[in-house]
Amino acid sequence: MRRLASTLHGPVAKSRILVILLGVTIAACSRGPPDDPQVAFWQSIRSLCGQAFEGRLIEGSAADSAALREPLVLEVWQCYADELRLALHAGDDHSRVWLVSPTSDGLALHHSLHGRDGEALPYSGYGGETVGLGTATTQVFLPDQETLADVPTSEGAEWVLEVVPGDRITYRLRSPATADFRVDFDWGARAARQPAPWGFTRRR
C-alpha cells in the first residue's frame, strides 16, 4: 500500500502525460451527457462541499460500535477537480478520510487513515473502483488489485456510497470476511465544520 499511502498527504506532482490524460477524463465528466449516473453522482457530492452532517452507526461489529460510539460527523471537506475528500469525524478522532476520484473507466474510492501525529496508518490507501455505471445516487466499488494483494481479506468485499438528496448519505461495507458495516448521515441534520483531519491541512 506504499504507493497509495504516499499520495494521501496532499496534492502530488504528476507527469505531463498523466496530467493530460486526467484532464481529458475530467473534461469528459464535465461535458458528459446529463443522464450519466457517475457524473450526476460526482456533482451531487461536489455540491455539498464545505457542509457537514451528523450521523450514526447502523450496522457494525462490537469493535466498530466501541470505536464509533462518539457523535459522528461526515464533512465534505475538500473538493478538487480530480479528487473529493470526505472526512469522517468520530468525536475527537479525525483519522479517516474517504477519497473519491475519477478513473478512465468510472470512479475510485480509497481510504486515507492517519494517526494523531499525521503519519499514515497501516493499510492507508486501500480501496477500489466501480465496475459499472451505478446510479446517480449509488456507486459500488470493488477492491483494486493492490488492495487485494495487500489485504487478502478484501476478496469479495464491496464498498457502497449513497447520496440521496434530501434524505441521507450512506457509507457501507459488505464483506464475507467481516461483519457488515454501515453509517448513515442525515441530510437534514447539519453539523459545524470540524478540525482538519489528521495528516491533512485545511485549505479552501
Backbone torsions as a table, in degrees:
resi	resn	phi	psi	omega
1	MET	NA	9.9	-173.7
2	ARG	-61.7	-42.4	-175.9
3	ARG	-64.9	-47.2	-179.6
4	LEU	-65.1	-45.5	-177.5
5	ALA	-59.4	-35.2	-176.6
6	SER	-69.7	-17.5	-178.7
7	THR	-93.4	1.8	-169.6
8	LEU	-96.3	5.5	-178.5
9	HIS	-93.6	-0.9	179.5
10	GLY	147.1	179.9	179.2
11	PRO	-55.6	138.7	-176.9
12	VAL	-118.4	140.3	177.9
13	ALA	-64.3	136.2	-178.1
14	LYS	-118.9	158.6	176.5
15	SER	-67.1	158.8	-179.3
16	ARG	-60.3	-40.0	-178.9
17	ILE	-64.3	-44.6	-179.0
18	LEU	-63.6	-39.7	178.8
19	VAL	-62.1	-42.2	179.7
20	ILE	-63.1	-46.1	179.9
21	LEU	-63.0	-41.9	-180.0
22	LEU	-65.5	-39.0	177.7
23	GLY	-61.4	-39.4	177.1
24	VAL	-63.2	-42.6	179.8
25	THR	-62.0	-47.7	-178.6
26	ILE	-64.9	-40.8	179.2
27	ALA	-62.1	-40.4	179.1
28	ALA	-63.3	-39.5	178.8
29	CYS	-64.3	-44.1	-175.0
30	SER	-70.6	-25.0	-179.4
31	ARG	-108.1	10.7	-177.3
32	GLY	-65.8	165.6	179.1
33	PRO	-60.4	144.9	-175.3
34	PRO	-62.4	-19.1	-179.6
35	ASP	-96.9	9.7	176.7
36	ASP	-68.2	115.0	-173.9
37	PRO	-64.6	-33.7	-178.8
38	GLN	-73.6	-34.3	173.6
39	VAL	-64.0	-44.9	179.8
40	ALA	-63.1	-40.2	179.0
41	PHE	-63.4	-48.4	178.5
42	TRP	-57.2	-47.8	-177.2
43	GLN	-67.7	-31.2	178.1
44	SER	-63.6	-44.0	177.0
45	ILE	-67.1	-45.8	-176.1
46	ARG	-60.8	-33.0	-179.2
47	SER	-66.0	-15.3	-179.0
48	LEU	-97.5	6.3	-175.0
49	CYS	-56.2	131.8	-179.2
50	GLY	90.4	-2.1	179.9
51	GLN	-105.5	156.1	-178.4
52	ALA	-135.1	151.2	-172.4
53	PHE	-136.7	137.8	175.7
54	GLU	-76.6	146.4	-178.5
55	GLY	-147.2	-178.4	178.7
56	ARG	-153.3	156.6	177.5
57	LEU	-76.4	126.5	179.6
58	ILE	-99.0	-43.3	178.2
59	GLU	-137.1	147.3	176.7
60	GLY	170.3	169.7	177.6
61	SER	-77.6	175.1	175.9
62	ALA	-61.1	-37.6	178.5
63	ALA	-64.9	-40.7	177.9
64	ASP	-61.9	-44.6	-179.0
65	SER	-60.9	-37.9	179.4
66	ALA	-70.3	-41.6	-176.3
67	ALA	-73.6	-30.5	-173.8
68	LEU	-113.1	30.9	-179.6
69	ARG	-78.0	-18.4	177.9
70	GLU	-73.3	162.8	175.0
71	PRO	-55.3	134.5	-178.3
72	LEU	-101.3	140.5	175.9
73	VAL	-135.9	129.8	172.0
74	LEU	-105.6	124.9	-179.1
75	GLU	-118.0	124.0	171.7
76	VAL	-78.2	92.4	-156.8
77	TRP	-86.6	-50.7	-179.6
78	GLN	-136.3	140.8	-178.8
79	CYS	-129.6	114.9	175.8
80	TYR	-113.5	168.2	178.8
81	ALA	-62.3	-29.4	-175.6
82	ASP	-115.5	8.8	-179.4
83	GLU	-166.5	134.4	172.1
84	LEU	-110.2	131.7	-176.5
85	ARG	-114.3	117.9	-179.5
86	LEU	-111.3	114.7	-176.7
87	ALA	-94.7	129.0	175.6
88	LEU	-102.2	117.9	-179.5
89	HIS	-109.5	129.2	176.6
90	ALA	-120.5	94.2	-173.9
91	GLY	62.1	-124.5	178.8
92	ASP	-95.9	16.1	175.4
93	ASP	-95.2	112.4	-177.2
94	HIS	-118.8	41.5	-170.5
95	SER	-89.9	-11.8	-167.8
96	ARG	-115.4	130.7	172.7
97	VAL	-135.3	132.3	174.7
98	TRP	-99.1	129.1	-177.1
99	LEU	-109.8	120.0	177.6
100	VAL	-110.1	128.5	-177.2
101	SER	-142.9	155.0	176.9
102	PRO	-79.7	150.3	173.0
103	THR	-124.1	177.7	178.6
104	SER	-66.3	-20.7	-176.1
105	ASP	-115.9	-6.5	-176.5
106	GLY	170.0	-123.8	-178.9
107	LEU	-131.1	155.6	176.6
108	ALA	-125.1	150.3	174.2
109	LEU	-129.0	124.5	175.3
110	HIS	-130.1	155.6	-173.3
111	HIS	-110.8	118.3	176.6
112	SER	-96.8	124.1	-178.9
113	LEU	-125.4	120.7	-179.6
114	HIS	-131.4	148.0	174.8
115	GLY	-80.6	173.2	-179.4
116	ARG	-58.1	-28.2	-179.7
117	ASP	-81.9	-1.1	178.4
118	GLY	91.6	-6.9	-179.5
119	GLU	-78.7	141.9	178.5
120	ALA	-64.5	138.0	178.3
121	LEU	-86.7	163.4	178.0
122	PRO	-53.9	137.8	178.5
123	TYR	71.6	7.9	173.5
124	SER	-56.7	132.9	179.9
125	GLY	106.1	-4.3	-179.4
126	TYR	-68.9	156.2	179.4
127	GLY	162.8	-156.7	-175.5
128	GLY	-164.2	-169.7	-175.7
129	GLU	-133.0	157.8	175.2
130	THR	-71.1	151.6	176.1
131	VAL	-121.6	2.7	176.9
132	GLY	-148.4	177.8	-177.1
133	LEU	-73.9	-25.1	-175.7
134	GLY	64.1	-152.6	177.6
135	THR	-130.4	174.5	179.6
136	ALA	-66.0	-19.1	-179.2
137	THR	-109.8	-17.9	-173.3
138	THR	-136.4	129.5	174.8
139	GLN	-128.5	137.3	-178.5
140	VAL	-114.1	132.4	-175.9
141	PHE	-118.5	128.6	177.5
142	LEU	-104.7	148.9	-174.9
143	PRO	-55.7	137.2	174.8
144	ASP	-81.8	173.3	-173.5
145	GLN	-64.4	-36.2	-179.9
146	GLU	-67.8	-39.5	177.9
147	THR	-65.5	-43.1	178.9
148	LEU	-61.1	-36.6	-179.2
149	ALA	-72.6	-39.1	-174.6
150	ASP	-90.3	-24.5	-178.8
151	VAL	-130.3	81.0	-175.4
152	PRO	-55.9	-29.3	-179.3
153	THR	-70.8	-5.1	177.6
154	SER	-79.6	-7.6	178.1
155	GLU	-56.3	126.9	178.8
156	GLY	83.3	-1.4	-179.2
157	ALA	-80.6	160.6	170.5
158	GLU	-149.9	140.3	176.0
159	TRP	-105.7	138.7	-177.5
160	VAL	-125.1	129.9	171.3
161	LEU	-114.8	130.5	176.3
162	GLU	-124.8	133.2	174.7
163	VAL	-127.0	103.1	-176.5
164	VAL	-109.4	99.3	-175.6
165	PRO	-53.9	135.0	179.2
166	GLY	81.2	-4.6	-176.0
167	ASP	-124.7	-71.4	-171.5
168	ARG	-162.1	165.2	167.2
169	ILE	-120.7	128.5	-175.6
170	THR	-125.4	136.6	169.8
171	TYR	-117.8	132.2	-176.5
172	ARG	-140.5	140.1	171.2
173	LEU	-117.3	127.2	172.8
174	ARG	-118.6	125.8	-175.6
175	SER	-151.3	137.1	176.2
176	PRO	-69.5	-15.1	-175.9
177	ALA	-94.2	-15.5	-176.7
178	THR	-138.6	170.0	174.4
179	ALA	-67.5	146.0	175.4
180	ASP	-59.4	147.6	-177.3
181	PHE	-131.1	134.8	178.3
182	ARG	-151.6	134.0	171.3
183	VAL	-127.0	136.8	178.4
184	ASP	-114.2	141.8	177.3
185	PHE	-123.2	128.0	-172.6
186	ASP	-80.5	120.3	-179.1
187	TRP	-56.0	-34.9	-176.0
188	GLY	-88.7	-6.1	-178.0
189	ALA	-103.7	80.2	-177.4
190	ARG	-74.7	144.5	-178.2
191	ALA	-120.1	162.9	175.1
192	ALA	-70.8	151.6	175.2
193	ARG	-63.0	148.7	-171.5
194	GLN	-106.5	170.6	173.1
195	PRO	-61.1	157.2	178.5
196	ALA	-59.6	137.4	177.2
197	PRO	-62.6	149.1	-177.9
198	TRP	-59.7	138.0	179.7
199	GLY	90.0	-4.8	179.5
200	PHE	-126.2	170.9	172.2
201	THR	-125.4	151.8	179.8
202	ARG	-81.0	123.5	177.0
203	ARG	-138.1	145.3	178.6
204	ARG	-117.5	NA	NA
